[in-house]
Amino acid sequence: MKAISVIGILSACLVGYTRAACGEAFAQCGGNNYDGEVCCVAGTECEYVNESYSQCNPVEDSSDDDKNEAIVDVDVTVENDEDSTEESDNENEKKPQLPKGTGIQYFEKCKNPKHWAMTYDDGPTEYADLMLDLFKKYDIKVTFFICEFKRIIKRMYDEGHVIGNHTYNHLNLVDLTPDEIVNEMKLVEDPIYEIIGKRPAFVRLPFGSGASEEKVMNTLESLGYHAAINWNVDTMDWDNTGSIDYSNKVITEKLGQPLITLNHLAFDGVTKENIAALAEFEIQYILSQGYTPVTMDECLGIQAYQ
């Protein structure tokens, strides 16, 4: 089976970013307890999702409404491999060499229109081994944007997945000083280096916020980061308990574009059954639409590590 690539923090096709305080595409722009700017950059509009969350969504072309939705039946059985926790030959070392990034840029979708990058934020959590077993079942390589450092990171890396930085405390970087931003990044980056011997070049900004802030981007660039990566498909798993119906809807709306799907390793109401079921639905449905799964480095065409 052709290797599949999923990414645990995320992003893709190069787009320019403007220096402003308003939210970029798919950033949060409102909701209970939200204290950021209630506005969005040009080409997007703030749309209500629920009482706790509003999001900056791109203004859509009406032609996208013609796509038909289709639910794919999925088998959510996850086979337990007794050897699944054993370290394999490092798959990252077998990848083709990509050029290093220059400066720092903002991405929200892949460059190739038929590429799909599946990403996971947060954690690693107690469900990380389960998900790694599932990805092995499908021969999938993924990228994780992590907040913590645990022994599971070594397994993630050795099995060919990409590791990105999601900051230590998941604070809105727009509200922090440059020194505080450095601390948030280094608290994750330094232990990653101790575990895998490499420093991430990809960051997922908490709340998708900060790519239009010069202070944030300049600080990240000074640390050696080359890509701030958002997404163009948000499964909202953290708010809807991993709803397959909702994911089917938002994925279908974006068919025909490069895809970066946002998922989480932890959310309210998560179980090993629903987190695996949502992942298998996404994999089977998106593959059935002719997409090639890629890791974030292939999605962007630049190296994942500094």
Salt bridges, closest charged atoms under 4 A:
GLU60 OE2 - LYS254 NZ 2.45
ASP64 OD1 - LYS67 NZ 3.11
GLU87 OE1 - LYS154 NZ 3.59
GLU91 OE2 - LYS94 NZ 3.41
GLU93 OE2 - LYS198 NZ 3.79
ASP121 OD2 - HIS166 NE2 3.43
ASP121 OD1 - ARG204 NH1 2.80
ASP122 OD1 - HIS166 NE2 3.44
ASP129 OD2 - ARG151 NH2 2.44
ASP129 OD1 - ARG155 NH1 2.76
ASP133 OD1 - ARG155 NH2 2.73
GLU148 OE1 - LYS150 NZ 3.42
ASP158 OD2 - LYS154 NZ 2.67
GLU159 OE2 - LYS136 NZ 3.52
GLU159 OE2 - ARG155 NE 2.75
GLU189 OE2 - LYS186 NZ 3.35
GLU189 OE2 - ARG199 NH1 2.97
ASP190 OD1 - LYS186 NZ 3.31
ASP190 OD1 - ARG199 NH1 2.76
ASP237 OD1 - HIS264 ND1 2.77
GLU253 OE2 - LYS249 NZ 2.82
GLU280 OE2 - LYS137 NZ 3.34
ASP297 OD2 - LYS95 NZ 3.61
